[in-house]
């Protein structure tokens, strides 16, 4: 049983595969660069850029004492999660958009505005992502100015203070042209490598004496040289020999005729 299993096993020699990949390295790089250029062009043409603008805010529960207990700190951290949810509520987003005259559906506003907690702190970050950088800046400022007043009414005994107000930027947020180009390069390179590996594994041509010994385990009795594929010097020697042999036969025929 063990011998049968060994016969059914397929051994793959990595050395020829690595040599084949190395020999086609120029092709791998060339195709990778071409696919990367295509990915960059497609991203530039078909994907519209988006812009992000946001602010950070500090959230705490109002307490009259000068010192804060562990219970107050724990309550403050729980309050942060509440603010993240409340700040994206229909009431606040609609009020913020209306305050600056933006007619944006609430479903679009919820997709545009994101909020998250900054680590283990009581700081939240609110970001607005939009295809127009000016709209993103205006809406982010509107939320920063509107949210604190609404928050104190919705969540009793708490306050929200803005740390950093939105800053206008016309630098696009997404897509990342570098990332798409790298993905294109990797895709092109991987496709060529797979093609090289498959071609190497399916190539059953005997290219050397070593191939015969490795594949069939047969002893080599001798090697017949191929005259047509010989070097120039050997080729000259072969034709010279053929010419001398023919000339000598003519000389013999000539002498016999004279006799």
QUIQUI-V269166 format. One record per backbone hydrogen bond with DSSP energy under -0.5 kcal/mol. NH is the residue of the N-H (numbers start at 1). CO is the residue of the C=O. Records with the same first field share a line. If there is no record, write none. Layout:
NH=CO + CO
This chain:
5=1
6=2
7=3
8=4
9=5
11=9
13=11
14=12
17=13
18=14
19=15
20=16
21=17
22=18
23=19
24=20
25=22
28=24
29=25
30=26
31=27
32=28
33=29
34=30
35=31
36=32
37=33
38=34
39=35
40=36
41=37
42=38
43=39
44=40
45=41
46=42
47=42 + 43
48=46
50=174
51=130
53=128
55=126
56=164
57=124
58=161
59=122
60=159
62=157
73=69
74=70
75=71
76=72
77=73
78=74
79=75
80=76
81=77
82=78
83=79
84=80
85=81
86=82
87=83
88=85
89=86
93=89
94=90
95=91
96=92
97=93
98=94
99=95
100=96 + 97
101=98
102=97
103=101
104=102
109=105
110=106
111=107
112=108
113=109
114=127
116=125
118=123
119=117
121=118
124=57
125=116
126=55
127=114
128=53
129=112
130=51 + 128
133=131
136=132
137=133
138=134
139=135
140=136
141=137
142=138
143=139
144=140
145=141
146=142
147=143
148=144
150=146
151=147
152=148
153=149
154=150
155=151
156=154
158=155
159=60
161=58
163=56
164=56
172=170
173=50
174=50
177=175
180=176
181=177
182=178
183=179
184=180
185=181
186=182
187=183
188=184
189=185
190=186
191=187
192=188
193=189
194=190
195=191
196=192
197=193
198=194
199=195
200=196
201=197
202=198
203=199 + 200
204=202
207=205
212=208
213=209
214=210
215=211
216=212
217=212 + 213
218=212
221=219
225=223
227=225
230=227
235=231
236=232
237=233
238=234
239=235
240=236
241=237
242=238
243=239
244=240
245=241
246=242
247=243
248=244
249=245
250=246
251=247
252=248
253=249
254=250
255=251
256=252
257=253
258=254
259=255
